[in-house]
Amino acid sequence: AARRVKKGFSTSNHSYTGTFPNGVNMPVGIDTEAFTRLPEVPRDPRGILFLGRLTPSKRPHLFLQALALLAHKGITFSALVCGPSPAGDAEYIEKLKDFAHELRLGESIQFMSGVPHAETPQVFNRHAIFVNCSPSGMYDKTMFEAACSECMVVASSKDFAELVPPRFIFEDNNAEDLARKLETLLRLPVLEQQGAGAQMHNIAKEHSLTHLVLRLVQEMRP
């Protein structure tokens, strides 16, 4: 089907459809009115969030390994893994909890089942850092929802690496490098964290629903 259509829209140049000659890269499409900094919600400068479907493809185990490396160095943080497990992976979240116990993360990490979409802006706003471990090509919308909420977003996505400074990008599937990037951001003064969050917000605005609709209209004109 991708070969037969005139144009194929995708958000990632590294996705399957993004590799076709007729592929057109598009904004992700974020509701920037819903996802923004909520000043009434207190933000934990030591808070680290992993939010999304909890499946092996999202690599939450990598996130847990990086947290264990931070804990081993005596670096304090408060982490939340938030998201549902699809029916086929119903036992996966329990395996993650067992893995966190093996890594001795203790009370520094909590697990929460998926929350309604309308409540996710508050979850983003309570954390200073958002981590995405998905491989390139899986350009998760949550990265830009978090960025719009002025979280410092840390990812290994090659697409995202084209938008942000290197300090927010870790080597793919490398827990040690992720831990190093998290340590650097956790050590930032709160004002510098806020400045980095504002930078993220400006980047995410270019992926708003408005930008997406305008691009679709432009690209679908005869």
N, CA and C of each residue as an Amber inpcrd file, in Angstrom:
protein
   666
   0.8310000  -1.2010000   0.0000000   0.0000000   0.0000000   0.0000000
   0.8700000   1.2560000   0.0000000   1.9670000   1.2410000   0.7610000
   2.8400000   2.4120000   0.8290000   3.4640000   2.7250000  -0.5210000
   3.7030000   1.6930000  -1.3350000   4.2960000   1.9140000  -2.6580000
   3.2830000   2.4600000  -3.6680000   2.0010000   2.1960000  -3.4360000
   0.9900000   2.5430000  -4.4270000   0.3900000   3.9330000  -4.2150000
   0.4650000   4.4610000  -2.9930000  -0.1170000   5.7700000  -2.7500000
   0.8000000   6.8670000  -3.2910000   0.2060000   8.0440000  -3.5240000
   0.9820000   9.1780000  -4.0210000   1.9560000   9.6720000  -2.9610000
   1.4530000   9.7640000  -1.7160000   2.2820000  10.1980000  -0.5970000
   1.9520000   9.3600000   0.6320000   2.9610000   9.0810000   1.4090000
   2.7470000   8.3750000   2.6690000   3.2510000   9.2290000   3.8100000
   2.3860000   9.5750000   4.7430000   2.7510000  10.4570000   5.8400000
   3.2620000   9.6580000   7.0360000   4.3350000  10.1150000   7.6340000
   4.8820000   9.4990000   8.8400000   5.5500000  10.5730000   9.6770000
   5.7640000  10.2840000  10.9410000   6.4130000  11.2590000  11.8240000
   7.9030000  10.9990000  11.9710000   8.3420000   9.8120000  11.5760000
   9.7540000   9.4430000  11.7570000  10.3900000   9.0530000  10.4310000
  11.5470000   9.6230000  10.1660000  12.3060000   9.2270000   8.9760000
  12.9020000   7.8370000   9.1190000  12.8610000   7.3020000  10.3450000
  13.4530000   5.9940000  10.6150000  12.3930000   4.9000000  10.7930000
  11.1380000   5.2470000  10.5530000  10.0830000   4.2390000  10.5800000
  10.0440000   3.5030000   9.2470000   9.2840000   2.4150000   9.1840000
   9.2100000   1.6240000   7.9480000   8.6840000   2.4630000   6.7900000
   7.5640000   3.1600000   7.0170000   6.9910000   3.9550000   5.9260000
   7.8310000   5.1790000   5.6030000   8.6130000   5.6470000   6.5700000
   9.4390000   6.8190000   6.3320000  10.5890000   6.5750000   5.3770000
  10.8790000   5.3240000   5.0790000  11.9960000   5.0070000   4.1830000
  11.5890000   4.9900000   2.7120000  10.2910000   5.1050000   2.4170000
   9.8410000   5.0620000   1.0340000  10.0950000   6.4060000   0.3410000
  10.3820000   6.3890000  -0.9760000  10.6510000   7.6400000  -1.7030000
   9.4850000   8.6170000  -1.6680000   8.2570000   8.0940000  -1.5690000
   7.0900000   8.9700000  -1.5310000   6.6900000   9.3520000  -0.1020000
   7.5500000   9.0450000   0.8640000   7.2560000   9.3700000   2.2590000
   7.4030000  10.8560000   2.5280000   6.5060000  11.3840000   3.3430000
   6.5290000  12.7940000   3.7360000   6.5420000  12.8720000   5.2580000
   7.5530000  13.5360000   5.7920000   7.6730000  13.6620000   7.2480000
   6.7270000  14.7440000   7.7520000   5.9990000  14.4270000   8.8250000
   4.9740000  15.3260000   9.3420000   5.1820000  15.6130000  10.8320000
   4.6110000  16.7310000  11.3290000   4.6190000  16.9700000  12.7750000
   3.8510000  15.8710000  13.5090000   4.1740000  15.6650000  14.7700000
   3.5520000  14.5980000  15.5440000   2.0870000  14.9000000  15.8450000
   1.7640000  16.1510000  16.1290000   0.3860000  16.5350000  16.3920000
   0.0310000  16.4780000  17.8690000   0.4360000  17.5010000  18.6200000
   0.2230000  17.5510000  20.0650000  -0.7780000  18.6510000  20.4100000
  -1.6650000  18.3620000  21.3320000  -2.6020000  19.3660000  21.8320000
  -1.8490000  20.2620000  22.8140000  -1.3310000  21.3600000  22.3050000
  -0.4810000  22.2360000  23.1220000  -1.2730000  23.0340000  24.1480000
  -2.6040000  23.0290000  24.0460000  -3.4130000  23.6860000  25.0770000
  -3.5630000  22.7770000  26.2990000  -3.6800000  21.4770000  26.0490000
  -3.8110000  20.5290000  27.1620000  -2.4640000  20.2440000  27.8040000
  -1.4300000  20.1080000  26.9690000  -0.1010000  19.7730000  27.4770000
   0.7450000  21.0400000  27.5270000   0.8790000  21.5520000  28.7330000
   1.6390000  22.7700000  28.9710000   2.0840000  22.7590000  30.4220000
   2.8950000  23.7280000  30.8010000   3.3200000  23.8090000  32.2120000
   2.1630000  24.3070000  33.0490000   1.7990000  23.5370000  34.0670000
   0.7150000  23.8870000  34.9750000   1.3230000  24.4290000  36.2630000
   1.3460000  25.7390000  36.4500000   2.0460000  26.3170000  37.6130000
   1.4660000  25.8790000  38.9530000   0.1880000  25.4390000  38.9520000
  -0.4060000  25.0110000  40.2160000   0.0270000  23.6100000  40.6280000
   0.6980000  22.8950000  39.7310000   1.1680000  21.5370000  40.0320000
   2.6430000  21.5990000  40.4380000   2.9970000  21.2380000  41.6750000
   4.4080000  21.2790000  42.0980000   5.2430000  20.2510000  41.3460000
   6.4240000  20.6450000  40.9460000   7.3270000  19.7650000  40.1900000
   8.4800000  19.3230000  41.0690000   8.7400000  18.0270000  41.0850000
   9.8500000  17.4680000  41.8460000  11.1170000  17.5380000  40.9990000
  12.1120000  18.3330000  41.3920000  13.3400000  18.4360000  40.6020000
  14.1410000  17.1400000  40.5560000  13.8020000  16.1840000  41.4350000
  14.4540000  14.8720000  41.4210000  13.5520000  13.8220000  40.7890000
  12.4090000  14.2330000  40.2490000  11.4300000  13.3020000  39.7100000
  11.7440000  12.8680000  38.2920000  11.7070000  11.5650000  38.0540000
  11.9660000  10.9880000  36.7250000  10.7600000  10.1300000  36.3420000
  10.2520000  10.3350000  35.1430000   9.0300000   9.6660000  34.7030000
   9.2700000   8.7980000  33.4770000   8.6750000   7.6040000  33.5050000
   8.5970000   6.7270000  32.3280000   7.1170000   6.4430000  32.1340000
   6.5140000   6.9710000  31.0680000   5.0710000   6.8450000  30.8600000
   4.7950000   6.3260000  29.4580000   3.9600000   5.3070000  29.3790000
   3.5930000   4.7260000  28.0940000   3.1660000   3.2800000  28.2680000
   2.8070000   2.6410000  27.1770000   2.4560000   1.2260000  27.2480000
   3.6650000   0.4270000  27.7310000   3.4370000  -0.4310000  28.7030000
   4.5400000  -1.2030000  29.2730000   4.6690000  -2.5250000  28.5230000
   5.4550000  -2.4870000  27.4620000   5.7320000  -3.6620000  26.6540000
   7.2450000  -3.7530000  26.4500000   7.7650000  -4.9440000  26.1420000
   9.2080000  -5.0770000  25.9240000   9.7460000  -4.1400000  24.8510000
   8.9330000  -3.8280000  23.8310000   9.4080000  -2.9700000  22.7460000
   9.7210000  -1.5500000  23.2160000   9.0970000  -1.1290000  24.3200000
   9.3610000   0.2050000  24.8700000  10.5910000   0.2160000  25.7770000
  11.0940000  -0.9520000  26.1160000  12.3260000  -1.1460000  26.8730000
  12.3470000  -0.4710000  28.2500000  11.2900000  -0.6470000  29.0450000
  11.3350000  -0.1010000  30.4110000  12.4100000  -0.7500000  31.2800000
  12.8070000  -1.9810000  30.9410000  13.8690000  -2.6380000  31.7130000
  15.1680000  -1.8400000  31.6330000  15.3960000  -1.1770000  30.5000000
  16.5860000  -0.3510000  30.3300000  16.5360000   0.8430000  31.2820000
  15.3640000   1.3900000  31.4210000  15.1530000   2.4990000  32.3650000
  15.4800000   2.0640000  33.7880000  15.0090000   0.8820000  34.1710000
  15.2680000   0.3770000  35.5220000  16.7610000   0.1360000  35.7470000
  17.4320000  -0.3800000  34.7440000  18.8720000  -0.6110000  34.8640000
  19.6240000   0.7030000  35.0790000  19.2260000   1.7470000  34.3670000
  19.8760000   3.0500000  34.5240000  19.6310000   3.6040000  35.9220000
  18.4120000   3.4370000  36.4250000  18.1090000   3.9040000  37.7820000
  18.9560000   3.1770000  38.8200000  19.1630000   1.8850000  38.6140000
  19.9880000   1.1160000  39.5470000  21.4210000   1.6410000  39.5780000
  21.9270000   2.0550000  38.4280000  23.2760000   2.6160000  38.3710000
  23.3460000   3.9380000  39.1380000  22.2880000   4.7410000  39.0270000
  22.2400000   5.9920000  39.7940000  22.2030000   5.7040000  41.2960000
  21.3620000   4.7700000  41.6800000  21.2350000   4.4280000  43.0970000
  22.5470000   3.9080000  43.6640000  23.2710000   3.1290000  42.8580000
  24.5490000   2.5670000  43.2920000  25.5640000   3.6770000  43.5820000
  25.4270000   4.8060000  42.8770000  26.3250000   5.9370000  43.0920000
  25.8370000   6.8620000  44.2070000  24.7160000   6.5120000  44.8100000
  24.1960000   7.3210000  45.9040000  23.4460000   8.5570000  45.4580000
  23.0230000   8.5900000  44.2020000  22.2830000   9.7400000  43.6730000
  20.7960000   9.5580000  43.9840000  20.2150000  10.5440000  44.6350000
  18.8140000  10.4400000  45.0240000  17.8910000  10.8440000  43.8790000
  16.7690000  10.1600000  43.7870000  15.7650000  10.4580000  42.7700000
  14.4550000   9.8220000  43.2010000  13.3990000  10.2080000  42.5250000
  12.0850000   9.6130000  42.7410000  11.5070000   9.2870000  41.3730000
  11.3980000   7.9980000  41.0600000  10.9990000   7.5770000  39.7180000
   9.5920000   6.9780000  39.7180000   8.8930000   7.1970000  38.6120000
   7.5640000   6.6230000  38.4270000   7.4990000   5.9420000  37.0720000
   7.0680000   4.6880000  37.0610000   6.7760000   3.9630000  35.8240000
   5.2580000   3.8990000  35.7230000   4.7180000   4.5300000  34.7100000
   3.2710000   4.6890000  34.6060000   2.7860000   4.2120000  33.2420000
   1.8530000   3.2660000  33.2470000   1.2920000   2.8220000  31.9850000
   0.6400000   1.4660000  32.0920000  -0.2370000   1.1590000  31.1480000
  -0.9080000  -0.1390000  31.1530000  -0.0950000  -1.1850000  30.4080000
  -0.4000000  -2.4350000  30.6560000   0.1480000  -3.5370000  29.8720000
  -0.9590000  -4.0710000  28.9770000  -0.7300000  -4.1470000  27.6680000
  -1.7440000  -4.7250000  26.7870000  -2.0820000  -6.1510000  27.2130000
  -3.2170000  -6.6370000  26.7560000  -3.7130000  -7.9540000  27.1880000
  -2.6820000  -9.0550000  27.0020000  -1.9350000  -8.9860000  25.9150000
  -0.9520000 -10.0320000  25.6420000   0.2420000  -9.9940000  26.5650000
   0.4340000  -8.8700000  27.2780000   1.5820000  -8.7210000  28.1720000
   1.1190000  -8.4570000  29.6030000   0.0230000  -9.0820000  29.9950000
  -0.5730000  -8.8060000  31.3060000   0.3940000  -9.0770000  32.4550000
   1.3020000 -10.0240000  32.2840000   2.2310000 -10.3660000  33.3550000
   3.5190000  -9.5370000  33.3040000   3.6630000  -8.7420000  32.2670000
   4.9290000  -8.0370000  32.0740000   5.2010000  -7.0260000  33.1860000
   4.1770000  -6.3010000  33.6130000   4.3810000  -5.3020000  34.6560000
   4.8170000  -5.9530000  35.9670000   4.3210000  -7.1600000  36.2380000
   4.7570000  -7.8670000  37.4450000   6.2230000  -8.2700000  37.3320000
   6.6380000  -8.6330000  36.1220000   8.0470000  -8.9590000  35.9030000
   8.9230000  -7.7250000  36.1000000   8.4110000  -6.5690000  35.6900000
   9.1620000  -5.3290000  35.8910000   9.2990000  -5.0110000  37.3770000
   8.2350000  -5.2190000  38.1170000   8.2910000  -4.9760000  39.5630000
   9.3020000  -5.9150000  40.2340000   9.3080000  -7.1750000  39.7950000
  10.2760000  -8.1270000  40.3370000  11.7000000  -7.7060000  39.9840000
  11.8860000  -7.2080000  38.7640000  13.2130000  -6.7670000  38.3260000
  13.6670000  -5.5680000  39.1520000  12.7440000  -4.6320000  39.4150000
  13.0770000  -3.4800000  40.2540000  13.4770000  -3.9200000  41.6540000
  12.8170000  -4.9610000  42.1580000  13.1550000  -5.4990000  43.4860000
  14.5500000  -6.1240000  43.4620000  14.8590000  -6.8530000  42.3900000
  16.1880000  -7.4630000  42.2570000  17.2800000  -6.3980000  42.2010000
  16.9480000  -5.2630000  41.5810000  17.9130000  -4.1700000  41.4570000
  17.9970000  -3.3210000  42.7260000  17.1610000  -3.6570000  43.7160000
  17.1590000  -2.9800000  45.0150000  16.8460000  -1.4920000  44.8860000
  15.8570000  -1.1920000  44.0540000  15.4630000   0.2080000  43.8820000
  14.5820000   0.6950000  45.0220000  13.9590000  -0.2420000  45.7260000
  13.2160000   0.1080000  46.9360000  12.1670000   1.1770000  46.7330000
  12.1270000   2.1390000  47.6580000  11.1090000   3.1740000  47.6320000
  11.4220000   4.2960000  46.6550000  12.5520000   4.2200000  45.9660000
  12.9000000   5.2680000  45.0060000  12.1200000   5.1250000  43.7030000
  11.3580000   4.0350000  43.5540000  10.5650000   3.8400000  42.3430000
   9.1610000   3.3770000  42.7060000   8.2000000   3.8510000  41.9350000
   6.8170000   3.4390000  42.0870000   6.2680000   3.0260000  40.7230000
   5.2660000   2.1650000  40.7530000   4.5790000   1.7350000  39.5320000
   3.1210000   2.1520000  39.6250000   2.5990000   2.6330000  38.5050000
   1.2010000   3.0550000  38.4470000   0.5950000   2.5340000  37.1520000
  -0.5980000   1.9690000  37.2490000  -1.2790000   1.5230000  36.0330000
  -1.6650000   2.7410000  35.2080000  -2.0750000   2.5200000  33.9810000
  -2.3810000   3.6230000  33.0910000  -3.4160000   4.5720000  33.6570000
  -3.2380000   5.8600000  33.4240000  -4.1870000   6.8800000  33.8580000
  -4.9550000   7.3810000  32.6420000  -6.1620000   7.9350000  32.8360000
  -6.9050000   8.5170000  31.7060000  -6.0760000   9.5930000  31.0150000
  -6.2510000   9.7030000  29.7080000  -5.4480000  10.6470000  28.9330000
  -5.5670000  12.0680000  29.4820000  -6.7470000  12.4360000  29.9560000
  -6.9610000  13.7910000  30.4600000  -6.1380000  14.0860000  31.7030000
  -5.6860000  13.0420000  32.4000000  -4.9090000  13.2370000  33.6270000
  -3.3990000  13.2310000  33.3950000  -2.9670000  12.8560000  32.1890000
  -1.5210000  12.7690000  31.9420000  -0.7980000  14.1140000  32.0190000
  -1.4240000  15.2600000  31.6620000  -0.6840000  16.5190000  31.8390000
  -0.2080000  16.7410000  33.2710000  -1.0310000  16.3770000  34.2530000
  -0.6150000  16.5470000  35.6420000   0.5310000  15.6010000  36.0000000
   0.4970000  14.3890000  35.4470000   1.5810000  13.4380000  35.7150000
   2.8960000  13.9690000  35.1510000   2.8650000  14.4840000  33.9320000
   4.0750000  15.0800000  33.3490000   4.5750000  16.2330000  34.2110000
   3.6480000  17.0640000  34.6580000   4.0200000  18.2750000  35.3820000
   4.6320000  18.0140000  36.7470000   4.4110000  16.8310000  37.2890000
   4.9820000  16.5230000  38.6030000   6.4380000  16.0740000  38.5220000
   6.9620000  15.8810000  37.3090000   8.3160000  15.3430000  37.1480000
   9.1910000  16.2810000  36.3200000  10.4460000  16.3730000  36.6940000
  11.3840000  17.2410000  35.9790000  11.9250000  16.5820000  34.7200000
  12.0240000  15.2500000  34.7380000  12.6600000  14.5130000  33.6290000
  11.7120000  13.4490000  33.1090000  11.6520000  13.3340000  31.7950000
  10.8860000  12.2630000  31.1560000  11.8470000  11.4330000  30.3130000
  11.7490000  10.1130000  30.4410000  12.6550000   9.2130000  29.7220000
  11.8690000   8.3550000  28.7370000  12.3930000   8.2670000  27.5140000
  11.8340000   7.3860000  26.4960000  12.9560000   6.4870000  25.9810000
  12.7520000   5.1780000  26.0690000  13.7820000   4.2150000  25.6760000
  13.4660000   3.5110000  24.3600000  12.4000000   3.9160000  23.6820000
  12.0110000   3.2500000  22.4380000  13.0890000   3.4190000  21.3680000
  13.2750000   2.4170000  20.5210000  14.2530000   2.5440000  19.4440000
  13.8010000   3.5490000  18.3980000  14.7330000   4.0430000  17.5990000
  14.3990000   4.9810000  16.5290000  13.3800000   4.3560000  15.5880000
  12.4490000   5.1710000  15.1290000  11.3470000   4.6840000  14.3100000
  10.0600000   4.6270000  15.0850000  10.1600000   4.4020000  16.4110000
   8.9900000   4.4580000  17.2910000   8.9720000   5.8490000  17.9220000
   8.4800000   6.8150000  17.1640000   8.5350000   8.2140000  17.5910000
   7.3330000   8.5000000  18.4870000   7.4390000   8.1270000  19.7560000
   6.3130000   8.1730000  20.6750000   5.8260000   9.5950000  20.9170000
   4.5100000   9.7450000  20.8600000   3.8780000  11.0440000  21.0780000
   4.1480000  11.5700000  22.4800000   4.3230000  10.6650000  23.4320000
   4.5400000  11.0810000  24.8170000   5.7900000  11.9420000  24.9800000
   6.7660000  11.7680000  24.0960000   7.9750000  12.5840000  24.1650000
   7.6340000  14.0610000  24.0030000   6.7290000  14.3510000  23.0730000
   6.3830000  15.7390000  22.8030000   5.3360000  16.2630000  23.7750000
   4.4950000  15.3730000  24.3010000   3.5830000  15.7820000  25.3590000
   4.3800000  16.1840000  26.5990000   5.4070000  15.4130000  26.9110000
   6.2700000  15.7400000  28.0440000   7.0360000  17.0340000  27.7970000
   7.5610000  17.1830000  26.5900000   8.3080000  18.3890000  26.2440000
   7.4180000  19.6250000  26.3190000   6.1720000  19.5020000  25.8490000
   5.2190000  20.6000000  25.9270000   4.9350000  20.9740000  27.3700000
   5.0130000  19.9830000  28.2530000   4.7930000  20.2090000  29.6880000
   6.0500000  20.7090000  30.3810000   7.0910000  20.9880000  29.5850000
   8.3690000  21.5290000  30.0490000   9.1650000  20.5440000  30.8930000
   8.9820000  19.2530000  30.6290000   9.9020000  18.2510000  31.1800000
  11.1770000  18.2470000  30.3430000  12.2710000  17.8740000  30.9620000
  13.4960000  17.6200000  30.2050000  13.3970000  16.1940000  29.6600000
  13.3290000  16.0590000  28.3580000  13.1000000  14.7600000  27.7380000
  14.4320000  14.1300000  27.3380000  14.6440000  12.8940000  27.7970000
  15.8590000  12.1460000  27.4810000  15.4590000  10.9350000  26.6500000
  16.0820000  10.7650000  25.4830000  15.6870000   9.6940000  24.5750000
  16.8900000   9.2520000  23.7500000  16.7090000   8.1350000  23.0280000
  17.7580000   7.6640000  22.1200000  17.3310000   7.7970000  20.6630000
  16.1480000   8.3610000  20.4170000  15.6010000   8.5040000  19.0670000
  16.5000000   9.3630000  18.1740000  16.8080000   8.8610000  16.9910000
  17.6080000   9.6170000  16.0380000  16.8540000  10.8350000  15.5270000
  15.5240000  10.7140000  15.4040000  14.7160000  11.8660000  14.9940000
  14.7850000  12.9660000  16.0450000  14.6390000  12.5860000  17.3080000
  14.6640000  13.5610000  18.3860000  16.0430000  14.1920000  18.5260000
  17.0740000  13.4220000  18.2050000  18.4500000  13.9260000  18.2950000
  18.6880000  15.0880000  17.3300000  17.8850000  15.1790000  16.2830000
  18.0170000  16.2800000  15.3330000  17.4080000  17.5770000  15.8670000
  16.6710000  17.4910000  16.9750000  15.9560000  18.6520000  17.5010000
  16.5550000  19.2210000  18.7770000  17.2540000  18.3820000  19.5500000
  17.6810000  18.7980000  20.8900000  19.2000000  18.6800000  21.0280000
  19.7910000  19.3610000  22.0280000  21.2330000  19.2400000  22.2860000
  21.6110000  17.8150000  22.6910000  22.8780000  17.4530000  22.5160000
  23.3380000  16.0870000  22.8020000  23.1250000  15.6380000  24.2420000
  23.0350000  16.5550000  25.1870000  22.9030000  16.1380000  26.5870000
  21.5700000  15.4450000  26.8640000  20.6250000  15.5420000  25.9230000
  19.3340000  14.8890000  26.0970000  19.2160000  13.5820000  25.3150000
  20.2970000  13.1710000  24.6880000  20.2860000  11.9560000  23.8720000
  21.2730000  10.9460000  24.4420000  20.7980000   9.7120000  24.6320000
  21.7040000   8.6590000  25.0890000  21.8730000   7.6020000  24.0020000
  22.9640000   6.8860000  24.0900000  23.2640000   5.8450000  23.1020000
  22.2150000   4.7450000  23.1560000  21.7480000   4.3390000  22.0030000
  20.6620000   3.3680000  21.9170000  20.9620000   2.1000000  22.7150000
  20.0060000   1.7160000  23.5570000  20.0680000   0.4700000  24.3230000
  21.2660000   0.4230000  25.2850000  21.6860000   1.5890000  25.7770000
  22.8600000   1.6670000  26.6430000  22.4540000   2.2700000  27.9900000
  22.2540000   1.4230000  28.9860000  21.8010000   1.8850000  30.2940000
  22.8320000   2.7690000  30.9790000  24.1120000   2.4710000  30.7760000
  25.1550000   3.2700000  31.4090000  25.1450000   4.7030000  30.8800000
  24.9820000   4.8580000  29.5810000  24.9470000   6.2030000  29.0120000
  23.6830000   6.9370000  29.4500000  22.5620000   6.2230000  29.5270000
  21.3330000   6.8450000  30.0230000  21.5290000   7.3250000  31.4570000
  22.1570000   6.5170000  32.2920000  22.4060000   6.9150000  33.6770000
  23.2780000   8.1670000  33.7450000  24.2750000   8.2490000  32.8720000
  25.1510000   9.4280000  32.8570000  24.3550000  10.6900000  32.5000000
  23.4790000  10.5740000  31.5030000  22.6930000  11.7400000  31.0970000
  21.7230000  12.1440000  32.2120000  21.1340000  11.1790000  32.8720000
  20.2200000  11.4830000  33.9700000  20.9560000  12.1370000  35.1360000
  22.1350000  11.6260000  35.4470000  22.9170000  12.2100000  36.5420000
  23.2180000  13.6780000  36.2760000  23.6100000  13.9910000  35.0490000
  23.9260000  15.3760000  34.6880000  22.7180000  16.2810000  34.8790000
  21.5470000  15.8260000  34.4440000  20.3380000  16.6470000  34.5520000
  19.8630000  16.7670000  35.9950000  20.0250000  15.7080000  36.7700000
  19.6260000  15.7630000  38.1770000  20.4960000  16.7310000  38.9730000
  21.7160000  16.9280000  38.5470000  22.6360000  17.8140000  39.2580000
  22.4420000  19.2810000  38.8790000  21.6090000  19.5680000  37.8890000
  21.3850000  20.9540000  37.4880000  20.6230000  21.7130000  38.5740000
  20.9660000  22.9760000  38.8070000  20.1330000  23.8060000  39.6870000
  18.7140000  23.9020000  39.1150000  17.7490000  24.1400000  39.9850000
  16.3480000  24.1600000  39.5570000  16.1140000  25.1820000  38.4460000
  16.7400000  26.3560000  38.5300000  16.5400000  27.3730000  37.4990000
  17.0440000  26.8900000  36.1380000  18.1420000  26.1410000  36.1260000
  18.6420000  25.6020000  34.8620000  17.7280000  24.5030000  34.3380000
  17.1730000  23.7080000  35.2430000  16.1850000  22.7170000  34.8150000
  14.9880000  23.3990000  34.1700000  14.5350000  24.4840000  34.7700000
  13.3870000  25.2080000  34.2260000  13.7110000  25.8000000  32.8540000
  14.9290000  26.3010000  32.6970000  15.3350000  26.8430000  31.3990000
  15.3730000  25.7730000  30.3280000  15.8820000  24.5870000  30.6970000
  15.9130000  23.4710000  29.7520000  14.4970000  23.0260000  29.3970000
  13.5990000  23.0580000  30.3940000  12.2090000  22.6980000  30.1390000
  11.5390000  23.6660000  29.1800000  11.8230000  24.9520000  29.3470000
  11.2700000  25.9570000  28.4400000  11.7830000  25.7440000  27.0140000
  13.0450000  25.3320000  26.8960000  13.6130000  25.0160000  25.5840000
  12.8770000  23.8450000  24.9500000  12.5760000  22.8340000  25.7450000
  11.8070000  21.6910000  25.2550000  10.4280000  22.1230000  24.7630000
   9.7950000  23.0170000  25.5160000   8.4600000  23.4950000  25.1510000
   8.4710000  24.1610000  23.7740000   9.4770000  24.9870000  23.5280000
   9.5740000  25.6790000  22.2400000   9.7530000  24.7020000  21.0850000
  10.4960000  23.6240000  21.3340000  10.6870000  22.5960000  20.3010000
   9.3770000  21.8710000  20.0310000   8.6620000  21.5420000  21.1030000
   7.4210000  20.7770000  20.9600000   6.3390000  21.5660000  20.2600000
   6.3450000  22.8960000  20.3740000   5.3140000  23.7150000  19.7340000
   5.2830000  23.5170000  18.2300000   6.4300000  23.1770000  17.6530000
   6.4880000  22.9500000  16.2090000   5.7960000  21.6540000  15.8050000
   5.3950000  20.8520000  16.7920000   4.6960000  19.5890000  16.5290000
   3.2570000  19.6380000  17.0370000   2.6740000  20.8250000  17.0370000
   1.3110000  20.9970000  17.5150000   0.2970000  20.4550000  16.5070000
  -0.9350000  20.2760000  16.9640000  -2.0170000  19.8610000  16.0700000
  -2.2210000  20.8800000  14.9600000  -2.0790000  22.1570000  15.2990000
  -2.2370000  23.2090000  14.2930000  -1.2190000  23.0550000  13.1780000
   0.0440000  22.8340000  13.5380000   1.0850000  22.6430000  12.5220000
   0.8000000  21.3990000  11.6870000   0.3110000  20.3360000  12.3290000
   0.0110000  19.1090000  11.6020000  -1.0970000  19.3330000  10.5760000
  -2.1720000  19.9860000  10.9840000  -3.2960000  20.2300000  10.0670000
  -2.8520000  21.0940000   8.8840000  -2.0840000  22.1340000   9.1600000
  -1.6100000  22.9980000   8.0740000  -0.7450000  22.2330000   7.0720000
   0.1080000  21.3560000   7.5920000   0.9470000  20.5550000   6.7070000
   0.1140000  19.5680000   5.8880000  -0.8900000  18.9500000   6.5180000
  -1.7420000  18.0160000   5.7980000  -2.4840000  18.7120000   4.6620000
  -3.0220000  19.8890000   4.9420000  -3.7150000  20.6690000   3.9000000
  -2.7630000  20.9980000   2.7620000  -1.5600000  21.4060000   3.1160000
  -0.5610000  21.7670000   2.1140000  -0.1810000  20.5630000   1.2490000
   0.0460000  19.4220000   1.8830000   0.5250000  18.2560000   1.1540000
  -0.5680000  17.5500000   0.3450000  -1.8380000  17.7220000   0.7290000
  -2.9160000  17.0190000   0.0350000  -3.5870000  17.8400000  -1.0590000
  -3.0860000  19.0520000  -1.2450000  -3.6170000  19.8510000  -2.3610000
  -3.2470000  19.2040000  -3.6920000  -4.1640000  19.2210000  -4.6740000
  -3.8700000  18.6290000  -5.9990000  -2.6770000  19.3020000  -6.6660000
